[in-house]
Structures are given as structure tokens and as C-alpha cells.
């Protein structure tokens, strides 16, 4: 395959990864707003289960010390494209600056775990608020 196609696929995976992060973070913020504003869609069980599962997967990977498969696939594709690390396209450069920062692994595990607990807590808070 043409190296440019590998780079393009790596950029596509990066965009999907970024969308996943936005879903988890922005979804949580919208859920909190919805609980306070009593938005009916906050009670959508399917959305809430998918959201909880998304952060649950992140926490599980962190506790098991595993890298996200999206990160692994992107890195493999970048190597196949002849790139080193994350010094490729515009999309990849800026999205990585927004999404990633340097810290010890335990910091990420702690942040993911606390965030997952907050997401789980909104199930209880959301149920109480919407039933009133």
C-alpha cells in the first residue's frame, strides 16, 4: 500500500479517537446540564449505557496497563507510512496537542477512574432529579 494511504488511515484513526474522547467528556457535561435542566433525553438508557461503557473501557484498559487499541493502530500505521512518532500531518499535530500531555501512568489511571466514578454517580443523581 502507498505510504500516503497509511498516513491517511492513521489520521482517520486519530479523528475517531478524538471523537471518542469528545463523546465521553462532552457527553458527561451535557448529562450534568441535562440533570439540572431536566432535559428528557438524559433519561435515554441506551445513550447513558453507551456513555458509561465508553469510560468503563478506558478505565479497564488503564487498570490493566494496556494502551488504547486506537493509539496502537495509529502508531503502527504511522510506522508503515514511514513516519516517526507523531510528527505527520496537520490534523495529527493539533489533535495530539489538545488530547495528550505528559504525566506518569498512575495519573491517567487516577483521572480515568475518578471520571468514571463521576459518570456512574450521574446515574444516581439523574434518576433522583428526573423522578421529582
C-alpha atoms as one frame of an Amber mdcrd trajectory, in Angstrom:
protein
   0.000   0.000   0.000   1.102   3.551  -0.682   2.673   5.208   2.405   0.328
   8.182   1.944  -2.627   5.845   2.424  -1.151   4.590   5.703  -0.766   8.187
   6.864  -4.335   8.960   5.823  -5.640   5.918   7.719  -3.604   6.984  10.769
  -5.187  10.452  10.583  -8.624   8.861  10.307  -7.974   6.786  13.438  -6.802
   9.928  15.225 -10.056  11.699  14.333 -12.088   8.697  15.569 -10.051   8.670
  18.791 -10.651  12.375  19.279 -14.396  11.908  18.630 -14.452   9.149  21.269
 -12.824  11.479  23.798 -15.291  14.246  22.933 -18.208  11.831  23.327 -17.054
  10.863  26.816 -16.147  14.353  28.058 -18.784  16.492  26.330 -21.396  13.787
  26.854 -20.737  13.937  30.584 -21.018  17.726  30.648 -24.298  17.564  28.724
 -25.631  14.889  31.058 -24.873  17.108  34.051 -26.552  20.075  32.374 -29.494
  17.858  31.453 -29.945  16.684  35.026 -30.056  20.264  36.267 -32.283  21.472
  33.394 -34.415  18.295  33.484 -33.861  17.502  29.812 -35.790  14.358  28.900
 -33.065  12.886  26.673 -30.857  12.499  29.753 -33.119   9.596  30.695 -32.279
   7.762  27.447 -30.999   4.451  28.795 -29.203   3.419  25.598 -27.208   6.651
  25.401 -26.336   6.501  29.094 -25.238   2.841  28.903 -23.053   3.512  25.865
 -21.538   6.524  27.622 -20.866   4.555  30.804 -19.398   1.659  28.798 -17.109
   4.042  26.904 -15.475   5.416  30.046 -15.561   1.936  31.597 -13.430   0.574
  28.752 -10.916   3.390  29.234 -10.692   2.702  32.975 -10.346  -1.038  32.458
  -7.504  -0.549  29.993  -5.778   1.849  32.374  -6.089  -0.537  35.327  -4.749
  -3.401  33.198  -1.875  -1.242  31.968  -2.924  -1.591  28.330  -2.663   1.036
  25.635  -5.790   2.030  23.765  -6.126  -0.034  20.569  -6.701   3.177  18.603
  -3.332   4.508  19.757  -1.624   1.235  18.841  -3.223   1.095  15.388  -2.400
   4.716  14.673   1.235   4.224  15.668   1.553   1.086  13.516   0.092   2.898
  10.520   2.426   5.849  11.034   5.418   3.497  11.039   4.141   1.866   7.852
   3.833   5.350   6.357   7.494   5.935   7.174   6.748   8.447   9.927   8.345
   8.535  13.346   6.208   9.233  16.373   3.621  11.909  15.887   5.267  14.333
  13.517   2.986  13.972  10.499   0.009  15.871   9.206  -1.728  18.999  10.408
  -4.689  17.059  11.807  -2.492  14.727  13.813  -0.265  17.547  15.113  -3.064
  19.719  16.512  -5.351  17.000  17.763  -2.492  15.450  19.718  -1.696  18.782
  21.333  -5.314  19.020  22.520  -5.691  15.384  23.625  -2.356  14.268  25.036
   0.040  15.573  27.655   2.964  14.047  29.545   2.406  12.544  33.013   3.067
   9.324  34.896   0.738   6.448  34.007  -0.772   6.385  37.506  -2.007   9.968
  36.995  -4.009   8.921  33.929  -5.360   5.848  35.725  -6.480   8.018  38.648
  -8.100  10.623  36.382  -9.920   7.955  34.346 -11.122   6.217  37.500 -12.403
   9.411  39.145 -14.103  10.435  35.909 -15.773   7.020  35.609 -16.996   7.310
  39.204 -18.481  10.713  38.379 -20.214   9.265  35.316 -21.616   6.447  37.448
 -22.710   8.991  40.081 -24.768  10.834  37.466 -26.883   7.685  37.094 -27.957
   8.102  40.706 -28.259  11.894  40.529 -30.088  11.760  37.206 -32.578   9.227
  38.490 -33.315  11.274  41.595 -33.712  14.584  39.725 -35.848  13.273  36.860
 -38.202  11.416  39.200 -39.104  14.609  41.090
